[in-house]
């Protein structure tokens, strides 16, 4: 059960007496830890590009957060959230590879913002989730339910990654919720650190539309990321300004409470890539890829079963020496949870990703991979990922 704290904030003292406002604050969190076996083997480079099977005690998506609201009168409310990732397994900010996990290690590492809401909707400023995953009513497999799955549901995947995820320095506007329908628009300038004489054209634009009402749930995301120029005096690279785009549609049909069947479709593109990818693509190339995923989550009393299968199609724009089928990948997840209570569950899971010889998709959930830098790279192309886990999750 979430712990509710009532904080009395003294806004000011005046000669006529004291003036105070009440703010409702919730402390919440999650501990998600387990024991697993991870490997990524069969790479094009042979043993030099493989990650041999290893046993791990892991943490995936554990967090500590504070959120609250204050009624300002006249229909206005101030809202805030500060959520930080924590690693119960190591007490550090590193993932399973030993590299830094950007979702942990400091305050506000996860979704954190301050907002002002009313009949007009809500405006938020801070670190926010852009082009993110589904909801519990579409697809919530991976670290919200178990430990990990394939990358298609986040809109990412190996050679052609998704445009944006949890993003810093975002301003967003959320429409009012009407009959289960709500929209949002996000903007991040992405040019705060541009140096003298360098253009400031880096930016992220994103929009999403959510419908959650009755037995149907639908979510659509469109995101465009313009990568800021790295050359002085406003000169674009010879290849053109890199721009990443993504479109993602999730839909689900719910039955018997939260049991549901879901479907995800992605279209990702990376235009004018700034640097050549050794053996795969030339600088200035535009890479595109489509992918889809099916998921089924069903409750049998205190037991939830999960089945997921997805495919990413051929990547266009690669070198002519690359066979299109070699750029594809497939993902599977089989899992089951036992619900001891509404807050505590135990689970077992099996996730596998089969990469074509020219792709390097890896397990989702920040910090899950044991690969250098936290994810497989072009040096590991062709490696197939397998993760078998048993875990325990407690939400508070």
C-alpha positions as CSV (number, residue, x, y, z in Angstrom):
1,X,0.0,0.0,0.0
2,X,1.3,3.4,-0.9
3,X,2.2,5.5,2.1
4,X,0.4,8.8,2.2
5,X,2.1,11.8,3.9
6,X,0.4,15.1,4.5
7,X,3.0,17.9,4.4
8,X,2.0,21.3,5.7
9,X,4.0,24.0,3.9
10,X,4.1,27.5,5.3
11,X,3.9,29.8,2.3
12,X,4.5,33.1,4.2
13,X,4.0,35.0,7.4
14,X,2.2,38.4,7.3
15,X,1.5,40.9,10.0
16,X,-2.1,39.8,10.1
17,X,-1.2,36.1,10.7
18,X,0.1,32.9,9.0
19,X,-0.9,31.6,5.6
20,X,-0.5,27.9,4.8
21,X,-1.2,25.5,2.0
22,X,-1.6,21.7,2.3
23,X,0.2,19.5,-0.2
24,X,-0.5,15.7,-0.6
25,X,2.7,13.8,-1.1
26,X,3.0,10.1,-1.9
27,X,6.2,8.0,-1.4
28,X,6.3,5.0,-3.6
29,X,8.8,2.5,-5.1
30,X,9.7,-0.8,-6.5
31,X,12.2,-3.5,-5.8
32,X,12.7,-5.9,-8.8
33,X,15.6,-8.4,-8.3
34,X,16.3,-11.9,-9.4
35,X,18.8,-14.5,-10.6
36,X,19.3,-15.2,-14.3
37,X,21.5,-16.6,-17.0
38,X,22.4,-14.2,-19.9
39,X,24.3,-14.9,-23.2
40,X,24.7,-13.4,-26.6
41,X,26.4,-15.9,-28.9
42,X,26.8,-16.8,-32.6
43,X,28.1,-13.5,-33.7
44,X,29.5,-12.9,-37.2
45,X,32.9,-12.2,-35.6
46,X,32.9,-15.6,-33.9
47,X,34.1,-16.0,-30.3
48,X,35.6,-12.4,-30.3
49,X,32.0,-11.0,-30.7
50,X,30.3,-13.4,-28.3
51,X,29.2,-13.0,-24.7
52,X,29.4,-16.4,-23.1
53,X,26.7,-17.6,-20.8
54,X,27.0,-16.1,-17.3
55,X,25.0,-16.2,-14.1
56,X,23.9,-12.9,-12.6
57,X,22.1,-11.4,-9.6
58,X,20.3,-8.5,-11.3
59,X,18.2,-5.5,-10.6
60,X,15.8,-4.3,-13.4
61,X,13.8,-1.1,-13.0
62,X,13.9,-0.7,-9.2
63,X,13.0,2.8,-8.1
64,X,12.1,5.2,-5.4
65,X,9.7,8.1,-6.0
66,X,7.9,11.1,-4.6
67,X,4.8,12.6,-6.2
68,X,2.2,15.0,-5.0
69,X,-0.4,17.7,-5.8
70,X,-1.6,21.0,-4.4
71,X,-5.0,22.5,-5.0
72,X,-4.4,26.2,-5.9
73,X,-8.0,27.1,-6.2
74,X,-9.9,28.3,-9.2
75,X,-9.6,24.9,-10.8
76,X,-5.8,25.0,-10.8
77,X,-3.5,22.3,-9.3
78,X,0.3,22.1,-9.0
79,X,1.7,18.6,-9.6
80,X,5.1,17.1,-9.2
81,X,7.0,13.8,-9.5
82,X,10.6,12.9,-8.6
83,X,11.5,9.4,-9.5
84,X,15.0,7.9,-9.2
85,X,16.3,4.5,-10.3
86,X,18.1,2.5,-7.6
87,X,20.2,-0.7,-7.9
88,X,19.5,-3.0,-5.0
89,X,22.1,-5.5,-6.4
90,X,25.2,-3.3,-6.3
91,X,24.3,0.0,-4.6
92,X,25.8,1.8,-7.6
93,X,24.7,3.5,-10.8
94,X,25.9,0.7,-13.1
95,X,24.0,-1.8,-15.1
96,X,24.9,-5.5,-15.6
97,X,27.7,-4.7,-18.0
98,X,29.4,-2.5,-15.4
99,X,28.7,0.6,-17.6
100,X,26.7,3.5,-16.3
101,X,22.9,3.0,-16.4
102,X,21.4,6.4,-17.2
103,X,18.2,5.4,-15.4
104,X,19.9,5.1,-12.0
105,X,22.7,6.6,-10.0
106,X,21.3,10.1,-9.3
107,X,18.1,11.8,-8.2
108,X,15.4,12.4,-10.8
109,X,17.0,9.8,-13.1
110,X,13.6,8.5,-14.1
111,X,10.4,10.5,-14.9
112,X,10.6,13.8,-12.9
113,X,8.7,17.0,-13.5
114,X,6.7,19.9,-12.1
115,X,3.4,20.7,-13.7
116,X,0.4,23.1,-13.6
117,X,-3.0,21.6,-14.5
118,X,-6.6,22.7,-14.8
119,X,-9.6,22.6,-17.1
120,X,-7.2,23.5,-19.9
121,X,-5.2,20.3,-19.4
122,X,-1.6,20.3,-17.9
123,X,1.8,21.7,-18.7
124,X,4.8,19.8,-17.4
125,X,8.5,20.7,-17.3
126,X,11.3,18.2,-16.6
127,X,12.6,14.8,-17.5
128,X,9.8,12.9,-19.2
129,X,9.0,9.7,-21.1
130,X,8.9,10.4,-24.9
131,X,7.9,7.7,-27.4
132,X,7.7,5.3,-24.5
133,X,6.3,1.8,-24.0
134,X,2.7,0.8,-23.7
135,X,0.4,0.9,-20.6
136,X,-0.9,-2.0,-18.4
137,X,-3.8,-2.0,-20.8
138,X,-1.8,-2.6,-24.0
139,X,1.6,-4.1,-23.3
140,X,3.4,-3.8,-19.9
141,X,5.7,-6.8,-20.2
142,X,9.4,-6.2,-19.3
143,X,10.7,-4.5,-16.2
144,X,7.2,-3.4,-15.1
145,X,6.1,-7.0,-14.8
146,X,9.1,-9.3,-15.1
147,X,12.8,-8.6,-15.9
148,X,13.1,-8.0,-19.7
149,X,11.8,-8.7,-23.2
150,X,12.7,-7.9,-26.7
151,X,13.2,-4.2,-27.8
152,X,10.3,-3.9,-30.3
153,X,7.8,-2.5,-27.7
154,X,10.0,0.4,-26.9
155,X,10.3,1.2,-30.6
156,X,14.0,0.3,-30.7
157,X,16.1,-2.5,-32.0
158,X,19.7,-2.9,-33.0
159,X,20.7,-1.3,-36.2
160,X,17.7,1.2,-36.5
161,X,17.1,2.4,-33.0
162,X,14.0,4.3,-31.8
163,X,14.1,8.1,-31.9
164,X,13.8,8.9,-28.1
165,X,12.9,7.4,-24.8
166,X,13.1,8.9,-21.3
167,X,14.4,12.4,-22.2
168,X,15.8,15.3,-20.2
169,X,14.8,19.0,-20.5
170,X,11.3,18.5,-21.9
171,X,8.2,20.8,-21.9
172,X,4.9,19.0,-22.6
173,X,1.3,19.8,-22.9
174,X,-1.4,17.3,-22.0
175,X,-5.0,17.7,-23.1
176,X,-7.9,17.1,-20.7
177,X,-9.0,13.5,-20.4
178,X,-12.4,13.1,-22.2
179,X,-14.2,9.8,-22.4
180,X,-10.8,7.9,-22.2
181,X,-9.1,10.0,-24.9
182,X,-6.1,12.2,-24.1
183,X,-3.3,13.7,-26.3
184,X,0.1,15.1,-25.5
185,X,2.8,17.2,-27.3
186,X,6.5,17.2,-26.2
187,X,9.4,19.5,-27.1
188,X,13.0,19.3,-26.0
189,X,15.5,21.9,-27.4
190,X,18.5,19.5,-27.1
191,X,20.9,22.3,-27.7
192,X,21.7,23.5,-24.2
193,X,25.4,22.5,-24.5
194,X,26.1,23.9,-28.0
195,X,29.4,25.7,-28.0
196,X,30.3,29.1,-29.4
197,X,29.9,29.4,-33.2
198,X,27.9,26.2,-33.4
199,X,24.3,26.1,-34.5
200,X,21.6,25.3,-32.0
201,X,19.2,23.3,-34.3
202,X,19.1,20.1,-32.2
203,X,15.6,19.4,-31.0
204,X,12.9,16.8,-30.3
205,X,9.3,17.1,-31.3
206,X,6.8,14.4,-30.3
207,X,3.1,13.7,-30.0
208,X,1.0,10.9,-28.6
209,X,-2.6,10.0,-28.5
210,X,-4.1,7.6,-25.9
211,X,-7.5,6.0,-25.7
212,X,-8.4,3.8,-22.7
213,X,-12.1,3.1,-22.4
214,X,-14.1,-0.1,-22.1
215,X,-12.5,-3.2,-23.6
216,X,-10.2,-1.3,-26.0
217,X,-6.9,0.5,-25.5
218,X,-5.0,2.3,-28.2
219,X,-1.8,4.4,-28.1
220,X,0.0,6.2,-31.0
221,X,3.3,8.0,-30.9
222,X,5.1,10.1,-33.5
223,X,8.6,11.5,-32.7
224,X,11.2,13.4,-34.7
225,X,14.7,14.0,-33.4
226,X,17.0,16.5,-35.2
227,X,20.6,15.9,-34.2
228,X,22.4,19.2,-33.7
229,X,25.2,20.2,-36.1
230,X,28.7,19.5,-34.7
231,X,30.4,21.9,-37.1
232,X,31.0,25.6,-36.5
233,X,29.6,28.5,-38.3
234,X,26.3,26.7,-39.1
235,X,27.8,24.4,-41.7
236,X,25.9,21.1,-42.0
237,X,27.8,17.9,-42.4
238,X,28.3,17.0,-46.1
239,X,25.9,14.1,-45.5
240,X,23.1,16.5,-44.3
241,X,21.7,17.0,-40.8
242,X,21.0,13.6,-39.1
243,X,17.3,13.1,-38.2
244,X,15.6,10.2,-36.5
245,X,11.9,9.5,-36.8
246,X,9.6,6.9,-35.3
247,X,5.9,6.0,-35.5
248,X,4.5,3.5,-33.1
249,X,0.9,2.1,-32.7
250,X,-0.2,-0.1,-29.8
251,X,-3.7,-1.6,-29.5
252,X,-5.2,-4.1,-27.2
253,X,-8.5,-5.9,-26.4
254,X,-9.2,-6.5,-22.7
255,X,-11.3,-9.3,-21.3
256,X,-11.9,-10.8,-17.8
257,X,-10.4,-7.8,-16.0
258,X,-6.8,-7.1,-17.0
259,X,-6.3,-10.1,-19.3
260,X,-5.7,-8.8,-22.9
261,X,-4.4,-9.5,-26.3
262,X,-2.1,-6.7,-27.7
263,X,-0.5,-5.7,-31.0
264,X,2.4,-3.3,-31.6
265,X,3.6,-1.8,-35.0
266,X,6.7,0.4,-35.5
267,X,8.3,2.3,-38.3
268,X,11.7,3.8,-37.6
269,X,14.1,5.8,-39.7
270,X,17.5,7.3,-39.3
271,X,18.2,9.9,-42.0
272,X,21.6,11.1,-43.0
273,X,23.6,9.0,-40.5
274,X,26.6,11.0,-39.5
275,X,29.2,8.2,-39.5
276,X,29.6,5.0,-41.5
277,X,28.7,1.8,-39.7
278,X,31.6,-0.6,-40.5
279,X,30.5,-3.3,-43.0
280,X,26.8,-2.3,-42.8
281,X,26.1,1.3,-44.0
282,X,27.8,4.4,-45.4
283,X,27.8,7.9,-44.0
284,X,24.8,9.9,-45.2
285,X,22.6,6.8,-45.6
286,X,19.0,6.8,-44.5
287,X,18.1,3.5,-42.8
288,X,14.5,2.4,-42.3
289,X,12.9,-0.6,-40.6
290,X,9.4,-1.8,-39.8
291,X,8.6,-4.2,-36.9
292,X,5.6,-5.7,-35.2
293,X,4.9,-7.6,-32.0
294,X,2.0,-9.7,-30.6
295,X,1.4,-10.2,-26.9
296,X,-1.0,-12.1,-24.8
297,X,-1.4,-11.7,-21.0
298,X,-3.9,-13.9,-19.2
299,X,-4.8,-14.2,-15.5
300,X,-5.7,-17.6,-14.0
301,X,-6.6,-16.5,-10.4
302,X,-3.3,-15.6,-8.8
303,X,-1.2,-16.6,-11.8
304,X,-0.6,-14.5,-14.8
305,X,0.9,-16.0,-18.0
306,X,2.6,-13.9,-20.7
307,X,3.4,-14.8,-24.3
308,X,5.1,-12.5,-26.8
309,X,6.4,-12.8,-30.3
310,X,7.7,-10.1,-32.6
311,X,9.6,-9.6,-35.9
312,X,11.6,-6.7,-37.3
313,X,11.8,-6.6,-41.1
314,X,14.6,-5.9,-43.5
315,X,16.5,-2.7,-43.1
316,X,16.6,-0.5,-46.2
317,X,19.6,1.7,-47.0
318,X,22.3,-0.8,-46.1
319,X,25.4,-1.5,-48.3
320,X,24.5,-3.5,-51.4
321,X,26.7,-6.3,-50.2
322,X,24.2,-6.9,-47.3
323,X,21.4,-9.3,-47.8
324,X,18.1,-7.8,-46.6
325,X,17.1,-10.9,-44.6
326,X,20.4,-10.6,-42.7
327,X,19.2,-7.3,-41.1
328,X,16.0,-8.8,-39.6
329,X,15.5,-10.1,-36.1
330,X,12.9,-12.0,-34.1
331,X,12.0,-11.9,-30.4
332,X,10.2,-14.2,-28.0
333,X,9.2,-14.0,-24.4
334,X,7.5,-16.6,-22.2
335,X,6.8,-15.8,-18.6
336,X,4.6,-16.4,-15.6
337,X,3.9,-14.5,-12.4
338,X,2.5,-15.6,-9.1
339,X,0.7,-12.8,-7.2
340,X,1.2,-13.3,-3.5
341,X,-0.7,-10.0,-3.1
342,X,-1.4,-6.8,-5.0
343,X,2.1,-5.6,-4.2
344,X,4.4,-8.7,-4.2
345,X,4.9,-11.2,-7.1
346,X,7.4,-13.9,-8.0
347,X,8.1,-14.7,-11.7
348,X,10.0,-16.9,-14.1
349,X,10.8,-15.7,-17.7
350,X,12.5,-16.8,-20.9
351,X,13.5,-14.2,-23.5
352,X,15.3,-14.9,-26.8
353,X,16.3,-12.6,-29.7
354,X,17.4,-14.1,-32.9
355,X,19.5,-11.6,-34.9
356,X,20.3,-11.8,-38.6
357,X,24.0,-11.8,-39.3
358,X,23.9,-8.0,-39.8
359,X,21.8,-6.9,-36.8
360,X,22.5,-6.6,-33.1
361,X,19.2,-6.1,-31.2
362,X,19.5,-6.7,-27.5
363,X,17.3,-7.2,-24.5
364,X,15.2,-4.3,-23.4
365,X,15.2,-2.6,-19.9
366,X,18.1,-0.2,-19.1
367,X,21.1,-2.0,-17.7
368,X,19.9,-5.5,-18.4
369,X,22.5,-6.5,-21.0
370,X,26.0,-7.6,-20.1
371,X,27.4,-6.2,-23.4
372,X,30.0,-3.5,-23.3
373,X,28.4,-0.1,-23.0
374,X,25.1,-1.7,-21.9
375,X,23.9,-3.1,-25.3
376,X,25.2,-5.1,-28.2
377,X,26.9,-3.1,-31.0
378,X,27.9,-3.6,-34.6
379,X,30.9,-5.6,-33.4
380,X,28.5,-8.2,-32.0
381,X,26.2,-8.4,-35.1
382,X,24.6,-11.7,-35.6
383,X,24.7,-12.7,-31.9
384,X,21.5,-14.3,-30.5
385,X,20.5,-13.2,-27.1
386,X,19.0,-15.6,-24.5
387,X,18.0,-14.7,-20.9
388,X,16.4,-17.1,-18.4
389,X,15.4,-15.6,-15.1
390,X,13.6,-16.1,-11.8
391,X,12.7,-13.0,-9.9
392,X,10.9,-11.3,-7.1
393,X,9.1,-7.9,-7.3
394,X,7.7,-5.8,-4.5
395,X,5.8,-2.5,-5.1
396,X,5.3,-0.1,-2.2
